């Protein structure tokens, strides 16, 4: 096919700069034109594209794409040979097939789509100071893994590889490169899909082409993996061997820092030079191994097969296992380097590298990591492609297994990182197939590392004023580090919010309220949805949530059969979820209908006392108030980083209470002498919660006694715009919403609370329960917390969801009394909550949830006695500790009931 040239639009200086850069780049690869191999032509073409400053199509940086182009256009090879001989690449640069088809991009404005290539700006986040202890935890994890690998028997660990599994934007890539600053040689390579242009760090085209362009047979891919590791070990050993004078370790680590430099454009050519050399070395090694295989097939056909790693006969595998199963490093030094034996070749390269590492790190502890091959975005290796369901990753890890069990080996680790948990399950052989005998040294795999930290960019308490906590710049500091990283990459906040929206919806630009995965992500992030572990769809949902919907993996069992995941507090994501949920009234209705379908299927845990219904009720009331009644100048989408977010903004408590309960909220029948006291007490008071945080322990009262004081604890929730779902063991209350007394109010402290006790029972809750709610209760407040006389008023609500409509409110007339607005509210309809009249679907869902959440009361004496028998240990009382009750019949005096309840 003839090649067409475009008019030369470059000046002489531009051409000369390209010639100089390319000639310098390839000077140590080949010098004699007559001896150029097919791979040399490809290396030359890739070098020309690399130094073209974007004028040539970047897809030809990939070895595979460049190779296809060479195959299609046979004339290109002779042109490259001529260009190399002349050391001038002008003619290549002007070829139409190489020119990028994309026109120059105009400056982007706030309404434009996200740019495809954010590498230059995103790389700034890798140059910023590293915050948090994740890299220290990971170093400790690798050290512990090495110790376990050496000491664990019956069964042994399979190989020295492990994984990092965590949601997008949590800092996996940065942590891996940061490991180089702890004197670990890190070889970072990214295998992301070549169509993913905006991801960062960028795809490393050479290792990606080697490891993710899969041949049709498992045997062919295994040869690729052998060649990859052999070439990699050889090249690292050569790269380190040049440092043989002075302070060797310091010089080596300087090289490592350059290898981990993710700046764009790169400040040095260290990484590109390394991968270019790796490509050449791999091509040669692979060609040698393929030639050996061909020779072995010929020898087998002629009946004179040589011993080696061949699948043709079982004997050759057995011989290899006998020769290398217990081989030590010292033994390898005396073995003949036989390139015909894959395992021998691999172990020889490993041995040379280990010897060099010992020279670089003479004083390093035996378990501390020395070298880490970090394979990021490893999920392309996970789909099954070969017989018996084998994945490329299984084959790759089998090669790691080959050198991991060498006696007196060193801490060299392969680390796979991804958002998908499948990278944690690269499986050792579960059966001893004949062809697996060399590889089958162990069974156990290491659980993935998930602890990447949280809130690394959050402002210290007090640095942002109480009235500015809803500013985008402040809110973006909470949660994963991605959000503030995007601040430097994207000029306009709208773009960052668009990225967050797309990631929360699994890469989709639109929220599909009929899709379970979308709905459980949008609602789960804000409303604390709990997935029932026994449901058949739970595992798939939780794993998909981490991989595609920003759910966080908290931990994994040792056998990797179960993972605990959740949506931690992340107010920016809460605002994004709220915007998606309320983009149109139909979205909310459809999303709640989809939620009820999953509740009815048993997938979502509703709680036992109305917890889910109550969380939906209070937060949706706030959402709907903001969108219909709030007199606010806050824009739906901020245009600057100092603007406030709609769903974190302060809204008046007085107006919100009137929206929820109607004007009757101030009809206090007890305030005969001074009507209006309650309304006046809460004027200029605000709330701002955007999501729920679920607790696992009581607010106060533990034996450790290390809880924060109530005022300081509430202050931190105000700063984060979070409200609290209490644990089941919490005394008196179920929820806490922070409120803020704006500057100028007559109070020493500016932070107070709304305490909510919600019930979904068939019997009526006692009004005594409402009177018992006090913030000085030992389960709510520490003894050294400020006393009521110095604190602002607060609110207590008893929501009896499962009863017919009822409403009452009280507020003390005297300031010396407990300054608490107490609200009793029963039912869940438009009578109890007037705002629900405008939202019939919301009301219907809440009513259905309450009906489902009701627990039959065991109020009779004998049923209480029998119920306690199956709750052994739940308390330290005799009824829950004396199992002798199980065989006895107590004498219980049955008293008459009053009003349907036991007296």
LOPALUM-660676 format. One record per residue (C-alpha): residue in three letters; x, y, z. Coordinates in steps of 0.02 Angstrom, whole numbers, plus 50000, padded with zeros to 5 digits. Each point is the difference from the previous one (the first is absolute). Layout:
BEGIN
ALAXYZ
...
// end
This chain:
BEGIN
UNK500005000050000
UNK500825016649946
UNK500425012850133
UNK499425018049982
UNK500935015050069
UNK499245016250062
UNK500725017349965
UNK501465004050114
UNK499325012250129
UNK501484999650120
UNK501515011450000
UNK501804994349994
UNK500295002150187
UNK498514988850040
UNK500654986449886
UNK501755001350072
UNK499324998450176
UNK499084984049952
UNK501564992849917
UNK501075003750152
UNK498764992550124
UNK499704984149899
UNK501854996849964
UNK500435002250183
UNK498564988850053
UNK500514985249891
UNK501885002150002
UNK500304985450117
UNK498744988249918
UNK500724997749827
UNK501365008349897
UNK500224989549843
UNK498615002049872
UNK500284983249917
UNK499624990850161
UNK498315007950039
UNK498764986750057
UNK498115001449976
UNK499835005650181
UNK501365013249972
UNK498925008449867
UNK498555000450121
UNK501105007350138
UNK500585013549880
UNK498225004349948
UNK499435001050181
UNK501465011550041
UNK499535011849857
UNK498195000850061
UNK500565002450180
UNK501055015549959
UNK498785007949876
UNK499235011150134
UNK498254993849961
UNK500075002849813
UNK499944981249968
UNK498624988550062
UNK500424994150176
UNK499184983149972
UNK501594994949909
UNK500945001150165
UNK499264982850029
UNK501164986649934
UNK498534989849934
UNK499235014549901
UNK501675004849927
UNK500274981849949
UNK498304999349913
UNK500415015949905
UNK501654992649941
UNK499094984549941
UNK498705010049904
UNK501235011849918
UNK501514990149941
UNK500805015649925
UNK500155007550173
UNK501444988450047
UNK501115006249857
UNK499575018150041
UNK500514997250182
UNK501634991849946
UNK500395014849889
UNK499545012450135
UNK501104991250126
UNK501454999949878
UNK499805018849969
UNK499605002950185
UNK498585011249942
UNK498154996150028
UNK499165014249905
UNK499214988449870
UNK499304988550135
UNK499265014850093
UNK499075005849845
UNK499154983249965
UNK498105001649998
UNK499764983150086
UNK500955006050154
UNK499275017350021
UNK498745002150139
UNK498245001949932
UNK499485011350143
UNK499945018749961
UNK500765012250125
UNK498885001550151
UNK499345017350046
UNK500055006050179
UNK498674991050099
UNK498605009350087
UNK498904995350144
UNK498704991749890
UNK501174989149898
UNK500214981450022
UNK501454993550102
UNK501655000349907
UNK500644983149945
UNK501775002650061
UNK500205006750176
UNK501734992650025
UNK500945016450007
UNK498925007550136
UNK499634984150097
UNK501864996350012
UNK500135014850117
UNK499114989850134
UNK501434987449995
UNK501265013950027
UNK499085007150150
UNK500474995150177
UNK499384982650044
UNK498795000050145
UNK499464985550110
UNK500714983550060
UNK499404988549860
UNK501744997149930
UNK500664995850174
UNK498594987750023
UNK500354992149831
UNK501864998450038
UNK499544991450163
UNK498784988849905
UNK501354994449877
UNK501234996850142
UNK498724989550091
UNK499584990649840
UNK501834995549977
UNK500094993450177
UNK498424989749978
UNK500614993349833
UNK501584993350081
UNK499234993250159
UNK498294993349951
UNK499844981449967
UNK498564988449959
UNK499495007849888
UNK501335011749938
UNK499665016249912
UNK499954998249812
UNK501165014049943
UNK500675017250041
UNK498625010249926
UNK498605009750082
UNK498705013049954
UNK499325017050040
UNK498115001249980
UNK499125016450025
UNK498785011849920
UNK500485013149871
UNK500895015750056
UNK500614993550168
UNK501875001349963
UNK500544982549946
UNK501185006049863
UNK500765014050104
UNK500324988150145
UNK500914987749886
UNK501155013349931
UNK500245007550173
UNK500674983250059
UNK501605004449906
UNK500355013250133
UNK500144986350130
UNK501554993049913
UNK499044987049901
UNK500364997649815
UNK498295002749920
UNK499694995249819
UNK498325008049967
UNK499034995549844
UNK498215004349955
UNK498944988149894
UNK498445010649979
UNK499024998049839
UNK500745009649855
UNK498315008049963
UNK499985008050172
UNK500865016349957
UNK499595010650153
UNK500574987650133
UNK501525004050103
UNK501354993750014
UNK500044997049815
UNK500084982749923
UNK501754993149979
UNK499874994149822
UNK501464987849996
UNK499604988950151
UNK498155001549956
UNK500324993749825
UNK501034985550067
UNK498804994450137
UNK498265004549935
UNK500034995349816
UNK499544982050028
UNK500444986049881
UNK498774986349962
UNK500824986450107
UNK500504998850180
UNK501684992949950
UNK500395015349894
UNK499535011850141
UNK501064990350123
UNK501495002449883
UNK499625018749998
UNK499995000550190
UNK501654990750012
UNK500805011849875
UNK499295015250092
UNK500714995350171
UNK501664994249930
UNK500225016149902
UNK499425010650148
UNK501194991750124
UNK501455001449877
UNK499665018449965
UNK499805004850184
UNK501624991050041
UNK500905009149859
UNK499255016750054
UNK500594997650180
UNK501704993049957
UNK500595016649930
UNK500005006850177
UNK501604992550068
UNK500885014650080
UNK499615012750136
UNK498414998650102
UNK499174986549894
UNK498314999550087
UNK499795018849989
UNK500384999949814
UNK498814985449970
UNK498585008550092
UNK500275015749896
UNK499724988949847
UNK498444992850083
UNK499315017450031
UNK500195003949815
UNK499164983549958
UNK498535005350108
UNK499905017549927
UNK498245002049930
UNK500205017949940
UNK499265004049830
UNK500945003749895
UNK501334989950092
UNK501435009550078
UNK501204985949953
UNK500044986049872
UNK500424986950132
UNK498334990949990
UNK499855000849811
UNK501794994349980
UNK499714985450117
UNK498444993949912
UNK500795002449829
UNK501444989050053
UNK498784987850079
UNK499084998649835
UNK501604995949905
UNK500594987650130
UNK498284991850010
UNK499894998049811
UNK501694991349996
UNK499604988950150
UNK498304995349932
UNK500744995849830
UNK501284988850086
UNK498664990950100
UNK498904997549847
UNK501504993149906
UNK500354988050144
UNK498194994049996
UNK500114997049813
UNK501614990150022
UNK499224989750139
UNK498514995949889
UNK501174994249863
UNK501024989650122
UNK498414992450073
UNK499404995649826
UNK501684991749960
UNK500024990650166
UNK501505009150073
UNK499215012650116
UNK501155009550117
UNK499495002550183
UNK499155016650027
UNK498375008450035
UNK498914992449865
UNK498184995450005
UNK500314985949876
UNK500424987250134
UNK499694998350184
UNK501804994150026
UNK500795016749956
UNK498945009150129
UNK500434987250133
UNK501845001749960
UNK499905018750018
UNK499104998350166
UNK501344988150062
UNK501405011549945
UNK499315016450067
UNK498744996050136
UNK501275002550141
UNK501315010449910
UNK500925013250102
UNK500795016049937
UNK501734993150029
UNK499544984449901
UNK499465010949854
UNK501715008049991
UNK500754983149953
UNK498644995149878
UNK500295001949814
UNK498965014349930
UNK498944990349879
UNK498885011649897
UNK499044984849938
UNK499204997950170
UNK498745013650042
UNK500104997450187
UNK501904999749998
UNK500045016049900
UNK498765008450118
UNK500914994650158
UNK501685005049929
UNK499355017649966
UNK499215000450173
UNK501634994550081
UNK501025013449913
UNK498765013250054
UNK499994993950180
UNK501905000850008
UNK499965018049941
UNK498625004550124
UNK501054992850141
UNK501395011849949
UNK498825014949994
UNK499144996050165
UNK501344991350106
UNK499195004750165
UNK498164997849956
UNK499014988550115
UNK499574983249928
UNK498125003549993
UNK499995018149944
UNK499535002149817
UNK501435003549880
UNK499135000149832
UNK498165002049954
UNK499334997249825
UNK498435010550009
UNK498704995649868
UNK498645013350010
UNK498284999149917
UNK500254981149994
UNK498194995449960
UNK500354996349814
UNK500884984350064
UNK498464993250088
UNK498734993749870
UNK500094981149968
UNK500764996549830
UNK500734982650002
UNK499544982150039
UNK499354995550173
UNK499485018150022
UNK501785006050017
UNK500345018549991
UNK501575008649938
UNK500315005450179
UNK500034981950059
UNK501344996149872
UNK501005015650043
UNK499944995750184
UNK500554982349963
UNK501645007349934
UNK500165010050162
UNK499764983650091
UNK501494992449907
UNK501285011450082
UNK499095003950164
UNK500444983450081
UNK501865000149968
UNK500844996550166
UNK500745015650079
UNK499055010949878
UNK499825018650023
UNK498505011650029
UNK499565003549819
UNK498135003049982
UNK498785001849858
UNK498545011250049
UNK498395001049898
UNK498915015350027
UNK498235002749941
UNK498265005550047
UNK499354982449971
UNK500174986550132
UNK500384987349863
UNK501825004950013
UNK499994992950176
UNK499514982949934
UNK501394995149882
UNK499864981750037
UNK501304986650031
UNK499604983249918
UNK498654991150098
UNK500454983449919
UNK501714992949964
UNK499934999049812
UNK501524992249919
UNK500515016549925
UNK499845008550170
UNK501244989650097
UNK501385012949997
UNK498845014150050
UNK498994991750135
UNK501035004750153
UNK498615007250108
UNK498185004650014
UNK499765015450107
UNK499895017549931
UNK500225016250096
UNK498455010350035
UNK499995016649906
UNK500605016150075
UNK498565012450015
UNK500545013050129
UNK500405015349894
UNK499425012850126
UNK498655013349994
UNK499855018850023
UNK501825003249953
UNK499555017449935
UNK498745005150133
UNK500195016650089
UNK500414999550185
UNK498545003650117
UNK499805018650024
UNK500935005249843
UNK498365002849910
UNK498645010150085
UNK498344992050044
UNK499105010349868
UNK501204995149861
UNK500044981250020
UNK498914997949845
UNK501305008049886
UNK500524988149861
UNK501855001650038
UNK499714994650180
UNK498804985949959
UNK501144993049864
UNK501344996850131
UNK499004986250084
UNK500054982149939
UNK501134994049860
UNK501445010849938
UNK499345000149821
UNK498885015150021
UNK501345012750045
UNK501164992149872
UNK498715004349869
UNK499955017950062
UNK501735002949927
UNK499544990649841
UNK498335007949962
UNK499755018749996
UNK498144999550032
UNK499164990950146
UNK498614993949884
UNK501244988449917
UNK500554992250163
UNK498204997350052
UNK499674992249830
UNK501444987850027
UNK499304995450172
UNK498264997649926
UNK500644988749862
UNK501034989450120
UNK498554998150121
UNK498914994049856
UNK501254987149941
UNK500745010549860
UNK498305005649933
UNK499585018249972
UNK498174997550048
UNK499254992950160
UNK498824985749957
UNK498744999250142
UNK499354983149941
UNK501714991950015
UNK500354991850167
UNK501875003449998
UNK499705018549969
UNK498645001850131
UNK500944990850136
UNK501535010849965
UNK499045016550003
UNK498954995850153
UNK501304989250087
UNK501275014150005
UNK498835011750094
UNK498704989650090
UNK501084986250073
UNK499214985449907
UNK500544983450074
UNK500124985249882
UNK499344983650072
UNK501474987949992
UNK498924984649970
UNK499195006349841
UNK500574991149840
UNK500375016649912
UNK500965007750145
UNK501764994349955
UNK499845005649819
UNK499305016850053
UNK501345003550129
UNK501424995349884
UNK499265010049857
UNK499775014650119
UNK501865000550039
UNK500514997549818
UNK498795012149918
UNK499025010650125
UNK501295007250121
UNK499554988250143
UNK501464997250120
UNK500714982950041
UNK500304999950188
UNK500764982850024
UNK500064982249933
UNK499984983350086
UNK501624989949997
UNK499264987649877
UNK499385014549892
UNK498234992849997
UNK499195015650072
UNK500335018749998
UNK499295013450112
UNK499585015849903
UNK499105016250033
UNK499825018249951
UNK500975009850132
UNK499605018150034
UNK500425010049843
UNK498965016049991
UNK500525004949824
UNK499354983649933
UNK498425002550104
UNK499695016549911
UNK500284991849831
UNK498804985950046
UNK498695012550059
UNK500115009749838
UNK499774984149898
UNK498544994250108
UNK499055016549984
UNK500445004849821
UNK498164996949962
UNK498544995050115
UNK499784984049901
UNK501774994650043
UNK499625000050187
UNK498374990549979
UNK500784987049886
UNK501534997950110
UNK498934997050155
UNK498944987449904
UNK501594990749949
UNK500595000650180
UNK498374992350061
UNK500204985949874
UNK501694995850076
UNK499305001750176
UNK498594988149957
UNK501264987649929
UNK500935000150166
UNK501595007849931
UNK499935015850106
UNK499954999350190
UNK498595011150062
UNK500465000150184
UNK498904994750143
UNK499375016450068
UNK499655010649847
UNK501815004949968
UNK499964999949810
UNK498295008349987
UNK500555013350123
UNK501645003649910
UNK499055002249838
UNK498695010950083
UNK501155012850082
UNK501295001849862
UNK498725000549859
UNK499065013350099
UNK501595010350000
UNK500314996749814
UNK498255004949950
UNK500015015550111
UNK501615005949916
UNK499244997849828
UNK498305007850035
UNK500045011950148
UNK501785005250038
UNK500295018649972
UNK501774997549942
UNK501195008149878
UNK501044984149988
UNK500084994049820
UNK499624982049953
UNK501744998349924
UNK501405010950070
UNK501085009449875
UNK501455003250120
UNK500824989650135
UNK499505012550135
UNK498144998549965
UNK498854989850110
UNK499204983249956
UNK498104999450000
UNK499854984150101
UNK501265005250133
UNK499375017750022
UNK499275006350163
UNK498105000650006
UNK498975007950140
UNK499384987650129
UNK498395009950028
UNK499534999649816
UNK500474981749982
UNK498954994850150
UNK498525009549929
UNK500254991349832
UNK500044982950083
UNK498625002150132
UNK499045015449944
UNK499695015950103
UNK499324989750145
UNK501804996750051
UNK499915016050103
UNK498294996550079
UNK500694995650171
UNK498494997350112
UNK501095001250155
UNK500665017449961
UNK498525009850066
UNK500955014650075
UNK501285002949863
UNK499444993249831
UNK501294999949861
UNK501474995950112
UNK500464984449901
UNK500035008749832
UNK501035014250070
UNK501234987850079
UNK500414992349832
UNK500055015549891
UNK501665002349916
UNK500374981350023
UNK500484988949853
UNK500274982149945
UNK501044993949854
UNK500064980949995
UNK500264991949828
UNK500164981650048
UNK499874987550141
UNK501464992150092
UNK499634983550088
UNK500814996850170
UNK500584983450070
UNK500125005150183
UNK499105011850119
UNK500395018449996
UNK500654999150179
UNK500094988250146
UNK501284987149944
UNK501234992750124
UNK501445007949906
UNK499215017050023
UNK500985007549856
UNK498515007149905
UNK500005018349953
UNK498995012150103
UNK498255001949930
UNK500285018049943
UNK501644995849912
UNK499274984249924
UNK498525009849931
UNK501145013849937
UNK500954987549892
UNK498384993649923
UNK499475017849962
UNK501665003449913
UNK499744984449894
UNK498135003149970
UNK499584982750067
UNK498584993850110
UNK500104984450107
UNK499084983550004
UNK500354993050173
UNK500384981850034
UNK498674988250068
UNK500795000650173
UNK499855018950014
UNK498945005750147
UNK498445010449971
UNK500335006349824
UNK500254993549823
UNK500605015249903
UNK500915016450025
UNK499965015149883
UNK501225014250039
UNK499305017750005
UNK500965016550004
UNK499575016050093
UNK500625013949888
UNK501175013150069
UNK499025013250096
UNK498854988050092
UNK500065001050189
UNK500934984050034
UNK501774995650048
UNK500034984449891
UNK499445000549818
UNK499714981549968
UNK498494990150062
UNK498994984749947
UNK498364992949941
UNK499794983050086
UNK498794987949918
UNK499284983950068
UNK499044990649866
UNK498904984750021
UNK499074988749879
UNK499054989250122
UNK498194994850014
UNK499865006850177
UNK500065018450044
UNK501635006650068
UNK499885007550173
UNK500085018950013
UNK501204996950144
UNK501264994949866
UNK499935017649929
UNK500235008250170
UNK501474988450036
UNK501025006749853
UNK501295011750075
UNK501725004249936
UNK500734997450172
UNK499564981449997
UNK501574989650031
UNK499754990749836
UNK499995016349904
UNK501195011850087
UNK501604998050100
UNK499985006050179
UNK501225014049959
UNK498945006949858
UNK499325017750023
UNK498445000850108
UNK498275005049942
UNK500075017250080
UNK501385005249878
UNK499344991249846
UNK498775006349867
UNK498274991949984
UNK499804983449912
UNK498594989849922
UNK499364982550043
UNK498824990849882
UNK499114983650036
UNK499374993449832
UNK498764985950028
UNK499934994849817
UNK498894984850020
UNK498515008750082
UNK498495010249946
UNK500355018649976
UNK500315010050159
UNK501015015550039
UNK500505010350153
UNK501385012250044
UNK500665007750161
UNK501325012950045
UNK500425006350176
UNK499515017650046
UNK501405002750125
UNK501805001649938
UNK500654990950153
UNK499114984249941
UNK500664987649872
UNK499895010449841
UNK499344986349886
UNK498665000949866
UNK499154983050018
UNK498984993449855
UNK498944984450002
UNK499434994549827
UNK499094984049952
UNK499624992749830
UNK500785003149831
UNK498775008649884
UNK499515017449942
UNK499105003150166
UNK501564997450102
UNK501225006949871
UNK499055012549890
UNK501395001549871
UNK499694981949948
UNK498365005249921
UNK501005006649853
UNK501014984149985
UNK498814985049998
UNK501324987649941
UNK501165004850143
UNK498564998050123
UNK499514983149928
UNK501774993450012
UNK500185005950179
UNK498344992150049
UNK500504983549920
UNK501675000150088
UNK499205003450168
UNK498764985949978
UNK501404988049954
UNK501105005850144
UNK498744996650138
UNK500564986750121
UNK498634990550094
UNK500085004950181
UNK500324986250130
UNK499145009150141
UNK499254985350096
UNK501044993750147
UNK500254982349934
UNK500475005449825
UNK501285012050074
UNK500704985750104
UNK500124988549848
UNK500725013649888
UNK501425003050123
UNK500544981849991
UNK500575001549819
UNK501005015850038
UNK501334992550112
UNK501415012150032
UNK499115015149926
UNK500075008250172
UNK500824995450165
UNK498334997950090
UNK499364983450066
UNK498644998649868
UNK501324999749864
UNK501344990250093
UNK499154985850097
UNK499674986349874
UNK499174989950140
UNK498435009949959
UNK499824989549844
UNK499394984750095
UNK498945008850130
UNK498285007850003
UNK499985015950103
UNK498595005750110
UNK499515016549925
UNK498655011150071
UNK498975006049853
UNK499415017650036
UNK498545008649914
UNK500465011149854
UNK499615018449980
UNK499745007249826
UNK500604984349914
UNK501705000350088
UNK500634990350151
UNK499855010150159
// end
